């Protein structure tokens, strides 16, 4: 087991995607067996809790900045994440899940979790900690690690990392900003920094939460993004075109967690 790694809590096998063809059926069967056994195999491991006891804070502005250490890690990083289908729906409805949790990690140091310009900017903004978890998409093809960056309280998104992330979006090939973390004995066992294909980040949309989110994604089989061939690779944007889908997947993972935490804050303070 890699140092500083807390394993995912045991949970049900990943749901199989709809049957479309023989290839997809085989992939579904593989994911159901491997993913299910792998995740259940992590049952001996316990999720890390970032505080000894929850605090009784009467308002959202007071509770939001401390929520990251007042709740168990498995509640901060739910088993499933996806878009809210309506105002009554939750982001954790497995029927609409875009991501299934594979593992949660113990090390919360900023330098342990972030890389490159993202690390430098987070330190500049007063990074306190970074909590991370790894997820896999329902098809079993895409892995993603998402980081919750804990920052000092701010009065606006611009005082956080919003300006930095906006600038990163304009780059043709920005370097992934959060470290990929594989999870032994799971479908994400081979997930590592060298296989990161795209990264995106955003400042929390609720000013009651002094957090930023950054995610990186890559292929389960280790396929790396690169220059597109032929006519698709003739422009200076060829690398961005190939990395585009990976960056969109990373943006989806980061935003799903951001929206989930907004709902979680309302739930905890209502």
matplotlib code that plots the C-alpha trace (Angstrom):
import matplotlib.pyplot as plt

x = [0.0, 1.3, 2.3, -0.2, -3.2, -6.5, -8.6, -12.1, -14.9, -16.6, -19.5, -21.6, -20.2, -20.3, -23.6, -23.3, -23.9, -26.7, -26.2, -25.4, -23.1, -20.9, -17.9, -19.8, -21.3, -17.8, -16.6, -19.7, -19.1, -15.4, -16.2, -18.9, -16.6, -13.3, -14.7, -17.0, -14.5, -11.8, -13.9, -15.2, -11.7, -10.9, -13.3, -10.5, -9.5, -11.2, -11.9, -10.1, -12.1, -10.7, -11.9, -12.7, -16.1, -18.5, -19.0, -22.3, -22.1, -25.4, -24.9, -23.7, -21.0, -19.6, -19.9, -18.9, -15.1, -14.9, -17.1, -14.1, -12.9, -16.2, -17.6, -16.3, -14.3, -16.8, -19.5, -17.4, -16.6, -19.9, -20.0, -21.6, -21.6, -23.6, -25.7, -28.9, -31.8, -34.1, -34.3, -35.5, -32.9, -29.6, -26.1, -25.6, -28.5, -26.8, -29.3, -27.7, -24.1, -21.3, -18.7, -18.2, -15.8, -12.8, -10.7, -10.1, -6.6, -5.0, -2.3, -3.8, -0.6, -0.8, 2.5, 1.5, -1.6, -0.9, 1.7, 3.1, 1.4, -1.6, 0.5, 2.2, -1.1, -2.7, 0.3, 0.1, -3.6, -2.8, -3.7, -4.4, -5.0, -6.1, -8.4, -8.4, -10.5, -10.3, -13.4, -14.2, -16.9, -19.7, -18.1, -14.9, -12.8, -12.1, -10.4, -10.3, -8.8, -10.4, -8.9, -10.8, -8.4, -9.0, -8.4, -8.7, -12.1, -12.7, -15.3, -15.2, -14.3, -11.5, -9.8, -9.6, -8.4, -11.1, -8.8, -6.1, -8.4, -9.9, -6.4, -5.6, -8.6, -7.1, -3.9, -3.5, -2.1, -2.1, -0.3, -2.6, -2.7, -3.7, -1.7, -3.3, -3.6, -4.0, -5.9, -4.4, -6.6, -9.1, -9.7, -7.6, -4.5, -2.4, -3.6, -0.6, 0.7, 2.1, -1.3, -3.0, -4.5, -6.5, -7.2, -9.7, -10.4, -12.9, -13.5, -16.4, -19.6, -20.9, -19.1, -19.9, -17.4, -13.7, -12.8, -11.4, -11.7, -9.2, -9.6, -7.5, -8.6, -7.0, -7.7, -8.0, -5.8, -3.1, -3.6, -2.0, -3.3, -1.1, -1.1, -3.9, -3.0, -3.4, -5.7, -6.8, -3.3, -2.3, -3.1, -1.5, -4.5, -4.1, -3.0, -5.8, -8.3, -7.1, -7.0, -10.3, -12.5, -10.3, -10.4, -14.2, -14.4, -12.2, -14.4, -17.5, -15.9, -14.8, -18.2, -20.2, -18.3, -18.7, -22.5, -22.8, -20.9, -23.3, -26.2, -24.4, -23.8, -27.5, -28.3, -25.9, -27.1, -30.9]
y = [0.0, 3.4, 5.7, 8.2, 6.6, 5.8, 3.3, 3.6, 2.4, -0.9, -0.3, -1.9, -2.8, -0.2, -0.2, -1.6, 0.8, 0.0, -2.9, -1.6, -4.1, -7.1, -4.9, -2.8, -6.0, -7.4, -4.1, -4.0, -7.5, -6.7, -3.5, -5.2, -8.0, -6.3, -3.0, -4.7, -7.1, -4.4, -2.0, -4.6, -5.8, -2.4, -3.2, -3.7, -0.1, 2.8, 6.2, 9.0, 11.4, 14.9, 15.9, 14.2, 15.7, 17.9, 21.4, 23.1, 26.2, 28.1, 29.6, 28.8, 31.4, 30.1, 26.4, 26.5, 27.1, 24.3, 21.8, 20.0, 18.9, 18.5, 15.8, 12.3, 12.0, 9.5, 12.2, 14.9, 12.5, 10.5, 7.1, 8.5, 12.0, 13.3, 16.3, 17.2, 16.4, 18.8, 21.0, 18.2, 15.7, 15.1, 14.9, 11.5, 9.7, 6.5, 6.4, 9.6, 9.1, 10.3, 9.2, 6.3, 6.7, 4.3, 5.6, 8.5, 9.6, 10.5, 13.0, 16.5, 18.6, 21.1, 20.0, 16.3, 16.9, 19.6, 20.2, 23.0, 26.4, 25.1, 24.4, 27.8, 29.7, 27.7, 28.5, 32.1, 32.2, 30.6, 26.9, 25.1, 21.6, 19.5, 16.6, 14.1, 11.2, 9.1, 8.3, 6.2, 6.8, 4.2, 2.8, 1.9, 3.9, 7.2, 7.8, 11.1, 12.4, 15.5, 17.8, 20.0, 22.9, 24.6, 28.3, 31.2, 32.9, 35.5, 38.1, 37.2, 34.3, 36.5, 36.7, 32.9, 31.0, 32.0, 34.3, 31.7, 29.0, 31.3, 32.0, 28.3, 27.7, 29.9, 27.8, 25.3, 22.6, 23.5, 21.1, 19.0, 20.6, 17.8, 14.6, 11.4, 8.7, 5.1, 2.7, -0.8, -3.8, -1.6, -0.6, 2.5, 0.5, 1.8, 5.4, 7.7, 11.2, 10.1, 9.1, 12.4, 13.8, 16.8, 19.1, 21.8, 23.8, 26.3, 28.4, 27.2, 28.9, 29.5, 32.3, 30.4, 27.8, 29.0, 26.1, 25.6, 22.4, 20.9, 17.6, 15.6, 12.7, 10.0, 6.6, 3.4, 1.7, 4.4, 5.8, 9.2, 12.3, 13.7, 15.2, 14.2, 12.7, 14.0, 16.9, 17.0, 17.7, 20.4, 23.4, 24.7, 23.6, 19.9, 19.0, 21.0, 19.2, 15.8, 16.9, 18.7, 15.7, 14.9, 18.5, 18.5, 15.3, 16.9, 20.0, 17.8, 16.0, 19.2, 20.9, 17.9, 18.0, 21.7, 21.6, 18.6, 20.5, 23.4, 21.2, 19.5, 22.9, 23.7, 20.2, 20.6, 24.1, 23.8]
z = [0.0, -0.9, 2.0, 3.1, 1.4, 2.9, 1.0, -0.2, 2.1, 1.0, -1.2, -3.9, -7.3, -9.9, -12.0, -15.5, -18.4, -20.8, -23.2, -26.7, -28.3, -27.5, -26.8, -24.3, -22.7, -22.2, -20.7, -18.5, -17.2, -16.6, -14.7, -12.7, -11.6, -11.3, -9.9, -7.5, -6.1, -6.0, -4.1, -1.7, -1.3, 0.3, 3.1, 5.5, 5.0, 6.8, 5.4, 7.0, 9.2, 9.3, 12.7, 16.0, 16.5, 14.6, 15.9, 16.4, 14.3, 13.9, 10.4, 7.0, 6.8, 10.1, 9.3, 5.6, 6.1, 8.8, 7.0, 5.5, 9.0, 10.7, 8.5, 7.7, 4.5, 3.0, 3.4, 1.8, -1.1, -1.7, -3.3, -6.4, -8.0, -10.9, -12.1, -10.3, -12.6, -10.9, -7.8, -5.7, -6.9, -5.2, -6.7, -5.3, -7.0, -8.4, -11.3, -12.7, -11.5, -13.7, -11.1, -8.7, -5.8, -5.7, -2.8, -0.4, 0.7, 4.0, 3.2, 3.2, 2.7, -0.1, -1.5, -1.2, -3.3, -5.9, -8.6, -10.7, -11.1, -9.2, -6.1, -6.4, -6.7, -3.8, -1.6, -2.6, -1.6, 1.8, 1.2, 4.4, 3.2, 0.2, 0.5, -2.4, -3.7, -6.9, -9.0, -12.1, -14.7, -15.2, -18.3, -16.5, -19.1, -17.3, -14.0, -12.1, -9.0, -7.5, -4.8, -2.4, -1.7, 1.6, 1.5, 4.0, 4.0, 1.2, 0.2, -3.5, -5.8, -7.3, -3.9, -4.1, -7.1, -9.7, -11.6, -11.8, -13.1, -15.7, -17.0, -17.1, -19.3, -22.0, -22.2, -25.0, -22.8, -19.1, -16.8, -14.5, -11.1, -8.8, -8.3, -9.5, -6.8, -7.7, -5.3, -4.9, -5.8, -7.7, -11.3, -10.4, -9.3, -12.2, -12.1, -11.8, -12.6, -15.9, -17.2, -16.5, -19.7, -18.7, -15.7, -14.7, -11.6, -10.2, -7.1, -4.9, -6.2, -2.6, -0.8, 2.4, 1.4, 1.2, -1.1, -4.6, -6.6, -9.1, -10.9, -13.3, -15.6, -17.7, -19.2, -17.2, -19.8, -19.5, -23.0, -23.2, -25.0, -27.8, -31.2, -33.5, -36.9, -40.4, -41.0, -37.4, -36.3, -38.6, -36.4, -33.3, -31.4, -32.1, -28.6, -27.1, -29.4, -28.2, -24.5, -24.8, -23.8, -20.8, -19.6, -19.9, -17.9, -15.2, -15.2, -14.7, -11.8, -10.1, -10.6, -9.5, -6.2, -5.9, -6.3, -4.0, -1.2, -1.7, -1.1, 1.8, 3.5, 3.3, 4.7, 7.6, 8.6, 8.0]

ax = plt.figure().add_subplot(projection="3d")
ax.plot(x, y, z, "-o")
ax.set_aspect("equal")
plt.show()
